[in-house]
């Protein structure tokens, strides 16, 4: 069986993240901008059953403390599970 999930490199570019999270601090725009504009095309993907999401290492202002990278931020996983 082969499965797929939205790529972190596509979402990093689409979401307008700054910097390379493998080389230092990288941030997304604020959560409300992501939800209301940049991530709108992904809503239909996330609505499908059995979809996996690869969580990146970027911090997102407005998500949890806004400083913790999403990959280790409980608020990021809580947000995904609520969708």
C-alpha positions in Angstrom: 0.0 0.0 0.0 1.2 3.5 -0.8 0.0 6.5 1.1 0.6 10.2 0.7 0.3 13.4 2.7 0.7 17.1 1.9 4.4 17.9 1.6 6.0 20.1 4.2 8.0 21.8 1.4 4.8 22.7 -0.5 3.0 23.9 2.6 6.1 25.8 3.8 6.2 27.8 0.5 2.4 28.1 0.4 2.2 29.3 4.0 4.9 31.9 3.5 7.3 30.6 6.1 10.5 32.6 6.7 13.8 30.9 6.7 14.9 27.2 6.6 13.9 25.3 9.7 16.8 23.0 9.3 19.3 25.8 9.5 17.7 28.0 12.2 14.5 29.6 13.4 11.7 29.7 10.9 8.2 31.2 11.4 4.9 31.0 9.6 2.7 34.1 9.3 0.2 34.4 12.2 -2.4 31.6 12.6 -5.4 33.7 11.6 -3.7 34.6 8.3 -2.9 30.9 7.6 -6.5 29.8 8.4 -8.2 32.6 6.5 -6.1 32.8 3.4 -3.0 30.7 2.8 -4.3 27.3 3.9 -7.8 27.6 2.4 -6.9 25.3 -0.6 -5.9 22.5 1.9 -9.4 22.4 3.5 -10.8 19.9 1.1 -7.7 17.7 1.4 -8.0 17.7 5.2 -11.7 16.9 5.0 -11.0 13.6 3.2 -10.9 10.4 5.4 -7.6 8.9 6.3 -5.4 11.9 5.4 -2.0 12.3 7.0 -0.3 15.6 7.7 3.4 16.1 8.0 4.0 18.8 10.7 6.9 21.1 10.1 9.4 22.7 12.4 8.2 26.3 12.0 6.8 28.4 14.8 3.4 29.9 14.2 2.4 33.1 16.1 -1.0 32.6 17.6 -0.6 28.8 18.0 0.2 27.9 21.5 3.0 30.1 22.8 3.8 31.2 19.2 7.5 30.3 19.8 7.5 26.5 20.0 8.0 24.7 16.6 4.8 23.1 15.4 6.4 19.7 15.3 6.7 19.7 19.1 3.8 22.1 19.9 0.8 20.3 21.5 -1.5 23.1 20.2 -0.6 22.2 16.6 -1.7 18.6 17.1 -4.8 19.7 19.0 -5.8 22.0 16.1 -5.3 19.2 13.6 -7.3 16.7 15.6 -10.2 19.2 15.9 -10.6 19.4 12.1 
